[in-house]
Amino acid sequence: MEDWAMRNKGKCFITDLGSEQTKEIGGRSVTMGRYAVWSPIAGADNHRIVEVGTDCAKLQQKYNIDNAMIYHLQQKEG
Protein backbone atom coordinates (compact mmCIF):
# COMPACT_ATOMS: atom_id res chain seq x y z
CA MET A 1 0.00 0.00 0.00
CA GLU A 2 2.94 2.31 0.65
CA ASP A 3 3.97 2.13 -3.03
CA TRP A 4 0.42 3.00 -4.14
CA ALA A 5 0.29 6.02 -1.82
CA MET A 6 3.69 7.32 -2.89
CA ARG A 7 3.01 6.79 -6.60
CA ASN A 8 -0.28 8.72 -6.52
CA LYS A 9 0.39 11.34 -3.85
CA GLY A 10 -0.66 14.75 -5.13
CA LYS A 11 -1.57 13.43 -8.60
CA CYS A 12 -4.78 12.81 -10.49
CA PHE A 13 -5.43 9.34 -11.84
CA ILE A 14 -8.16 7.38 -13.60
CA THR A 15 -9.66 4.03 -12.67
CA ASP A 16 -11.11 1.88 -15.45
CA LEU A 17 -13.86 -0.43 -14.21
CA GLY A 18 -13.67 -2.52 -17.39
CA SER A 19 -17.18 -2.03 -18.75
CA GLU A 20 -20.04 0.40 -18.72
CA GLN A 21 -23.08 -0.52 -16.66
CA THR A 22 -26.65 0.37 -17.50
CA LYS A 23 -29.04 0.97 -14.60
CA GLU A 24 -32.67 1.97 -14.43
CA ILE A 25 -33.13 5.18 -12.43
CA GLY A 26 -36.54 6.78 -12.13
CA GLY A 27 -37.89 4.62 -14.95
CA ARG A 28 -35.10 5.65 -17.33
CA SER A 29 -32.17 3.56 -18.54
CA VAL A 30 -28.95 5.37 -17.59
CA THR A 31 -25.41 4.43 -18.64
CA MET A 32 -23.00 4.67 -15.74
CA GLY A 33 -19.48 5.82 -16.59
CA ARG A 34 -16.70 3.30 -16.95
CA TYR A 35 -13.90 5.73 -16.02
CA ALA A 36 -13.52 7.63 -12.74
CA VAL A 37 -11.12 10.55 -12.29
CA TRP A 38 -9.58 10.77 -8.83
CA SER A 39 -8.10 14.06 -7.59
CA PRO A 40 -6.01 14.64 -4.46
CA ILE A 41 -7.74 16.35 -1.55
CA ALA A 42 -5.90 19.50 -0.49
CA GLY A 43 -4.20 19.07 2.87
CA ALA A 44 -4.88 15.32 3.02
CA ASP A 45 -3.26 12.14 1.78
CA ASN A 46 -6.52 10.97 0.19
CA HIS A 47 -8.23 11.36 -3.18
CA ARG A 48 -11.83 11.89 -4.19
CA ILE A 49 -13.73 11.16 -7.39
CA VAL A 50 -14.27 14.39 -9.30
CA GLU A 51 -15.80 13.06 -12.52
CA VAL A 52 -17.09 9.82 -14.01
CA GLY A 53 -17.45 9.33 -17.74
CA THR A 54 -17.43 7.04 -20.74
CA ASP A 55 -14.64 8.69 -22.79
CA CYS A 56 -11.23 8.02 -21.27
CA ALA A 57 -9.31 10.15 -23.80
CA LYS A 58 -11.54 13.15 -23.07
CA LEU A 59 -11.02 12.76 -19.31
CA GLN A 60 -7.26 12.35 -19.79
CA GLN A 61 -7.07 15.56 -21.78
CA LYS A 62 -9.30 17.54 -19.42
CA TYR A 63 -7.30 16.56 -16.31
CA ASN A 64 -3.88 16.19 -17.99
CA ILE A 65 -3.47 12.51 -17.06
CA ASP A 66 -1.00 10.33 -18.97
CA ASN A 67 -1.47 6.63 -19.75
CA ALA A 68 0.74 5.51 -16.84
CA MET A 69 -1.83 6.95 -14.43
CA ILE A 70 -4.76 4.85 -15.69
CA TYR A 71 -5.47 1.84 -13.50
CA HIS A 72 -7.47 -1.04 -14.97
CA LEU A 73 -9.64 -3.36 -12.92
CA GLN A 74 -8.33 -6.91 -13.17
CA GLN A 75 -10.79 -9.76 -12.93
CA LYS A 76 -9.73 -12.80 -10.93
CA GLU A 77 -9.98 -16.01 -12.89
CA GLY A 78 -11.27 -19.23 -11.38
Secondary structure as a PSIPRED ss2 file (coil, helix, strand):
# PSIPRED VFORMAT (PSIPRED V4.0)

   1 M C   1.000  0.000  0.000
   2 E H   0.000  1.000  0.000
   3 D H   0.000  1.000  0.000
   4 W H   0.000  1.000  0.000
   5 A H   0.000  1.000  0.000
   6 M H   0.000  1.000  0.000
   7 R H   0.000  1.000  0.000
   8 N H   0.000  1.000  0.000
   9 K C   1.000  0.000  0.000
  10 G C   1.000  0.000  0.000
  11 K C   1.000  0.000  0.000
  12 C C   1.000  0.000  0.000
  13 F E   0.000  0.000  1.000
  14 I E   0.000  0.000  1.000
  15 T E   0.000  0.000  1.000
  16 D E   0.000  0.000  1.000
  17 L C   1.000  0.000  0.000
  18 G C   1.000  0.000  0.000
  19 S C   1.000  0.000  0.000
  20 E C   1.000  0.000  0.000
  21 Q E   0.000  0.000  1.000
  22 T E   0.000  0.000  1.000
  23 K E   0.000  0.000  1.000
  24 E E   0.000  0.000  1.000
  25 I E   0.000  0.000  1.000
  26 G C   1.000  0.000  0.000
  27 G C   1.000  0.000  0.000
  28 R E   0.000  0.000  1.000
  29 S E   0.000  0.000  1.000
  30 V E   0.000  0.000  1.000
  31 T E   0.000  0.000  1.000
  32 M E   0.000  0.000  1.000
  33 G C   1.000  0.000  0.000
  34 R C   1.000  0.000  0.000
  35 Y E   0.000  0.000  1.000
  36 A E   0.000  0.000  1.000
  37 V E   0.000  0.000  1.000
  38 W E   0.000  0.000  1.000
  39 S E   0.000  0.000  1.000
  40 P E   0.000  0.000  1.000
  41 I C   1.000  0.000  0.000
  42 A C   1.000  0.000  0.000
  43 G C   1.000  0.000  0.000
  44 A C   1.000  0.000  0.000
  45 D C   1.000  0.000  0.000
  46 N C   1.000  0.000  0.000
  47 H E   0.000  0.000  1.000
  48 R E   0.000  0.000  1.000
  49 I E   0.000  0.000  1.000
  50 V E   0.000  0.000  1.000
  51 E E   0.000  0.000  1.000
  52 V E   0.000  0.000  1.000
  53 G E   0.000  0.000  1.000
  54 T C   1.000  0.000  0.000
  55 D C   1.000  0.000  0.000
  56 C H   0.000  1.000  0.000
  57 A H   0.000  1.000  0.000
  58 K H   0.000  1.000  0.000
  59 L H   0.000  1.000  0.000
  60 Q H   0.000  1.000  0.000
  61 Q H   0.000  1.000  0.000
  62 K H   0.000  1.000  0.000
  63 Y H   0.000  1.000  0.000
  64 N C   1.000  0.000  0.000
  65 I C   1.000  0.000  0.000
  66 D C   1.000  0.000  0.000
  67 N H   0.000  1.000  0.000
  68 A H   0.000  1.000  0.000
  69 M H   0.000  1.000  0.000
  70 I E   0.000  0.000  1.000
  71 Y E   0.000  0.000  1.000
  72 H E   0.000  0.000  1.000
  73 L C   1.000  0.000  0.000
  74 Q C   1.000  0.000  0.000
  75 Q C   1.000  0.000  0.000
  76 K C   1.000  0.000  0.000
  77 E C   1.000  0.000  0.000
  78 G C   1.000  0.000  0.000
